Amino acid sequence: MKVVLASKNQHKLVEMRDILSAQGVEVVLESDVGVDVEVEETGATFEENSLLKAKAVMEATGMPAIADDSGLSVDALNGAPGVYSARYGGDGLDDVGRYRLLLENMRGQMDRKCRFVSVITLCMPNGAVISARGECEGTLAYAPQGENGFGYDPVFFVPEKKKTFAQLTPEEKNAISHRGRALQLFRERLASYLAERTT
């Protein structure tokens, strides 16, 4: 089955392909099927934004479309940056600028509990919707560490691994990450859906 990823993020594409290829799912970019859909992420939750993106791309292409909405939720900041993780601090900041701003906003804060959240949604042209949520608990590091990953990975510390996401290999990260967990659950739900369709 070929599905269109409602994102231009190459990192997300690689992670999704790595996990979903075993299911016989081929994930392609919007550009691969000749569309460029800009979706206003007006949802108040990861679930709402994920659905908005998948539905818009499915409608534009007439093909199954998959979207991931994810972000970092910090307890001491009442869940911020949350659904605004990719836009934290405004459009002028890159990944490094965003996590530096986050570390600055957490200066002196002892409670550093946080979690990465990912919601994966697949919208099918027949109206079916398959969705799954994954979370990974961690703490906010005091300084960036590691070269791998993207986004907030260098400042997301996983206590049981004694490393940040950016210090893990892609395989180690996929095994425990919010997106990895959401995709595993999604994969199970997709398999059930496909099995029902063939019986």
Buried (B, 14 or more C-beta within 10 A) or exposed (E): BEBBBBBEBEBBBEBBBBBBEEBEBEBBBBEEBEBEBEBEBEBEBBBBBBBBBBBBBBEBBEBBBBBBBBBBBBBBBEBBBBBEBBEBBEEEBEBEEBBBBBBEBBEEEEEBEBBBBBBBBBBBEEEEEBBBBBBBEBBBBEEBBBEBBBBBBBBBBBEEBEBBBBBBEBEBBBEBBBBBBBBBBBBEBBEEBBEEEEE
